[in-house]
Amino acid sequence: MNQLSARDVALDPEWLPHTYDADGANLTFVRVPRSARQELIFLSDRHFGGNFRKAEFPEIAVAAEAASADQAPIHFIFHSSHCCSTLLARALDVAGAASLLNEPDILIHLSNRLIRSDDRANRERVELALRLLERPLARGEKVIVKPSNFGQRVADVMLASRPGSRAILLYSDLETLLLSILKRGMFGRIFGRQMFAQLSAWSPLDFGYGPAELLEQTDVQIAALAWLMQIHHLDALARSFGERAIVMDSRNLLSQPAVALQQAQAHFGLGLDPSQVEAIVSGPVFSTHAKTPGQSYDAEARRREHEATAAVHAEEIGMVLKWIQAVAAQVGAPLRPGL
């Protein structure tokens, strides 16, 4: 068997860029065929489980070969936390029209690099990653990328470098986020604090709280601050990129899925006809849990879960909803993006 080369991985879209080494000189790839991508929840080490081949090459060698790789239109789904973004992404993963890259780890690594240093070298790394992500799996297909919440620091950089790219800015209201976090118990509360830590490292919003004041705030308050930073970011993207970025409320995706999906596919130019959209809406994507394969789940099941959570936490949620309105007014942040 011939030894794998930088040219091999640069030209083969099944080899995904995965992470840079500490110095940023070498790029690791992971080989994930299309069939496996549809089975994986996210394109991350946590879900790879050591089952996919990896290879590392000097960045300079990969960049030289990537210039001759096939290139497809690339579009993005940027989102706030727990707003059905995985559901929307999976609904748009239609062979022949588009292939989905669902939360690839490379964008988290690049976001963290930009947070530490938004310099020319890291911008060039983002460009190379984009060049590799936009390779189509099949001729005529577009590529849709949904970054993780932790990988959205690169959103404006990617859109600015690809004038032909479009974005969907998907969000939920704060109450929906808090219910989604609280129903997950301790791990949901931890996630809220993790989001705050990551976002506060780069968000321009300054709430004016010192370390001691933040420590005194509850998990729900911290999660609400993280949500407000996300909404502020999505709003900035909507204002910066105009008609290239459309805002979508997750409530509409659940209450009118065919209408929302039609809007999304048209924005990305996927060319799906109404019968294809209806087949997706009536199919397994909308009747199973997006993050738990095989588990029956739909909008009604989600509503019942949220009602049960609200019955336990209604007082706390109500207090935080009023509080975040005052915080938003103080810092001049919107409560919905794109208004």
Sequence and secondary structure as in RCSB ss.txt:
>XXXX:A:sequence
MNQLSARDVALDPEWLPHTYDADGANLTFVRVPRSARQELIFLSDRHFGGNFRKAEFPEIAVAAEAASADQAPIH
FIFHSSHCCSTLLARALDVAGAASLLNEPDILIHLSNRLIRSDDRANRERVELALRLLERPLARGEKVIVKPSNF
GQRVADVMLASRPGSRAILLYSDLETLLLSILKRGMFGRIFGRQMFAQLSAWSPLDFGYGPAELLEQTDVQIAAL
AWLMQIHHLDALARSFGERAIVMDSRNLLSQPAVALQQAQAHFGLGLDPSQVEAIVSGPVFSTHAKTPGQSYDAE
ARRREHEATAAVHAEEIGMVLKWIQAVAAQVGAPLRPGL
>XXXX:A:secstr
     HHHHHH TTEEEEEE TTSSEEEEEE  HHHHHH SSSSHHHHTT S EEEEEHHHHHHHHTTS    EE
EEEE TTSSHHHHHHHT  TTTEEEEES HHHHHHHHHHHH   HHHHHHHHHHHHHHT  SSTT EEEEE  GG
GGGGHHHHHHH TT  EEEEE  HHHHHHHHHTTHHHHHHHHHHHHHHHHTT S      HHHHHHS HHHHHHH
HHHHHHHHHHHHHHHHGGGEEEEEHHHHHHSHHHHHHHHHHHTT    HHHHHHHHTSGGGTEETTEEEEE  HH
HHHHHHHHHHHHHHHHHHHHHHHHHHHHHHHT  SSTT 
